[in-house]
């Protein structure tokens, strides 16, 4: 059998293709965690976000603040967010429920927490993205920085304003429930979404992004 290369140009081209193929394979392995969830696992994208149990709701402190009134709209100009807010509760397993998994879904206020403007931490969550539709309401939440302003329009037509104090990422298996949901002496706000690397086997992100904010007097 004659294995000699008869066409040097063809041989060189084959070598280039082989190198490119290897490079693409390596890049695929390096960036696999950053890929969005495959469609068949999309429903798991918000899997097991910890929340207080119904018997251990976030305490409402006795400090000064607004009367209780459900949030109607959330505005964060720094990242281009302007969304209605819907009320959500807990799942049977005690984890936080979420709005429908769509890119146009609104943010969700956990109705077991104080309303924005009341003393204590108001909890609002939103999706980061979906496999089918791409970026969702809190896609840019991780871009917020200390000093950014968050505005919540309430059902009684009053407004609660907050300033961001911290943005943090926590592994879901090490979520600091006491820090996020624990009582505060003044009105505060927690914005939560998914983040970090993506676990394709489970169809969910490994971490949560949490924005901490305090009321602007």
C-alpha angles and dihedrals in degrees: 000000000000109000096171116128107244098183114048093189092053090048092051091049091051090052091052091051091050092052093047091048091053091048092052090050092052093047090050091054092047096049101036093106091056094057118105118252117277113254095252092059098039094109090065096057093107096039120164104347104178120239137167114279117248088258092053106046118167107279119247107226123219095240127118120287146116125304118266112282126151117247115254103180139012123211125188108168094182091070101024097253120155112156142150115247123226128193119252135179138191131297121238090263091058095253123128118274120221140204118270114298098253131120090239095048115126126240116269128229115210101233092205088069129071116279114254107278096029118106110273135040117314110205121216122173135185141172121264095207145322131231092234102043107021124220117032135194098293097036092122098037092112089061094068117109136193111290097031113132126236120193125198120193109207132212092249088059093252122125130228117201126197138182122217114246101173143003116202140173120216131183108245090234089057099039109157099227095173092053094046101039103024120116121273126198093231135034112290139167136220121196114193135188139148123274147142122073122342122245102214093186092060097030095233142099116260097223145038127228112219125191115200117203137171129210120268108230 
